[in-house]
Amino acid sequence: RVSWSVDPARAVLLVHDLQQHFLSAFPAGEQPLTGLLGNTARLLKEYRRLGVPVVYSAQRGGQTPEERGLQLDFWGPGVADDAEKLAVPEAVAPEDGDTVLTKWKYSAFVRTGLADLLHGTDRDQLVIVGVYAHIGVLMTAADAWQRDLKAFVVADAVADFSREDHDLALRWAAGRCAVVTTTDALLKEV
């Protein structure tokens, strides 16, 4: 619907919820996990080389019912305070210079300082990879749009519980709040 292009001087790469707790929904060594991690690693390598800020959103383990809020009703107590479950896979893990934000709600903007980080660095583009496409990725893209920030959802670097949920998220985002693109397309742009 829109024809925005990513400009590395204006972009931030958001790695959304790539923690073992969430990735355990997918069979190890199979799609969509292998594509998600492989494409995320490719983007991380190139964007870091170009000086694009990398931001990770990650839930804190052992949240209280008050901290969980309505998520408790939908998803239960959340991830335990367990280092293994909270870990990001090594191939896509944060490095020195990356920012890790504690995420509290579906959108990575809520109570995290992500908007301040974008505005404080004069960046108005958010490239989103991670899970789950039809929940946090989609809510973050829509939230970016509401803040006049251009969102780019990387179709082959996001994953979901089902192909149907994945496709629904991509269609919805493309029609309402984001450019839906691929890893190869983004790497050709830079």
N, C-alpha and C positions, 0 to 999 in steps of 0.2 A: 504493500500500500504506500510505503514511503521508500525513498531511495537514498537514505543516509549512508555515508561511508565512515569507517573508523579512521580517526586521525590519532596516531600514537601520542601526539603532543596534547591531545584533549581527552584521552581515554584513561579509564581505570579498569583493570581486570578483576572481577569479583569471582572468587571460588566459593561457591555457596554450599555449605553443609556437607562437604566431602569427608565425613567422619565414618569410622567403621560401623558404628551403630546404625547409621542410615544405609550404608552400602551393603550391609548384611541382607537386605531385601533381594539382592541379586545373586545368582549362582556365580561362584568364583570361576575365573578363567573363561567366561562366556559373555556374549553380548547381553545386555547393553553395557555391562561393567567394563569389559576390555576396551571398547570404543570410547566410553566416557573418560576413562583414566588415560588412555593413549593420546587422545586428542587434547585433553586438558594439559598433559605434559608437553605436547608440542607447542601449544599456545604460551604456556608459562615460559618455556625456553626462549622463544622469540620475543615475547613482550618484555621479559626482564632484560634481554640484550638491548632492546630499544629504549629502555628506561621508563616503560609504562609501570606506574604503581600497581602492585598486586595486593589485594585485600582478601582476606579469608573471613567468612562468617562461620561461627562454630557455636553450637549450644554448650552451655556449661552443664556438667553432670550434677545429679543430686539436687535438682531444683525443688524448692518448697512448693506446696500447693498455691501459695500466694504468687510466687514467681511464675508458675505455669499458667495461672489464670484459666481462661476458657480452653486452652490446649489440653488441660487435664481432662475435661469432659470428652474431648474428641480422641485423644491419643494416650490417655493415662499419664503415669508419673514421668514419662520421658526417659532419657538415657541416665543410667546409673553413674555414680561418681567412680568410674572405672577407666583407668588410663588407656587400656586396650580398646575399649569401645569409643572413647573420645578421640583416639588418634586419627590423623590423616595419613593415608597410605604414603609410604616413603617416596614413591615416584612423583608425587604431586604435593609434597609437604612444604610448609612455609620455610623460607630461607631468611637469612639476615636481610633486613631492609623491608621485608613484607610486613603488612599490618594484619593482626588477627583481632577481630571484633567478636565479643560475646553477643550472640543473637538470641533474642527473647521471643519473637513472634515470627509468623510466616515471612513477612517482609524483612529483609536485611537492613532496612532503614529505621525500624522502630527501636528506639532507645539504644542506638549503637554509635552514633556519631558519624555514620557513613556520609550523610549529606554534608556535614561540616567538612569532612575530609575532601570531598569532591570540590566544594566551593572554595575551600582554603588553598587548594592547589590549582585553581582556575581550570578545572576539568568538568566537562558537561556531557561526557559519554561514559556509559557503563556497559562493559562486555561481560555477560553472565554465563558461567558454566557451573555445573553441579547438579544437585538433586533437591527435591523432586520437581520435575518440570511443571506439573499442574498445580503445585502448592507453592512452595517458597520461591521458586524461580519466577513463576508467573506473577505472584503477588509483588515481588521486588521489581519486576519490569513495569508493572502497572503503577507502582509507587514512584518509580523514577519518572515516568511520564507525567504524573501529577505534580512533580517538582520541576518540570521543564528540563529534564535530563534525558538525553537520547539513550535508549536501551537497545542492546544487541543480544539476542538469545542465540547461542551457538547450538544448533539442532543436534549435531553429532557429539557434543560435549555436555549434554544434559541427558538425564535418564529419568524414568518413571516406573511405577509399579506394573504398568501394562503399555502395550503399543497404543491402545486407544487413548489412555490418559496422556501419553506423550504427544500424540498427534493433536488431540484436543487443545493442549496447552500451546503448541506451536501455531495452530490456526487462530486461536483467540488472540495471542500476542501479536501476530502478524497483521491482524485486522484492526487492532485497537491501540497498541502502545509500543511496539518494538519492530525492529528489523530482525527477521529470523534468517540466519546465515549458517555457514558451515566453517569448519576449521580451515579447509583448503582455501575457501574464498577469502577469509580474513588474512591468511598468510600471504596471499597474492596481493592484497591491498597495501601491504607495508613494504 
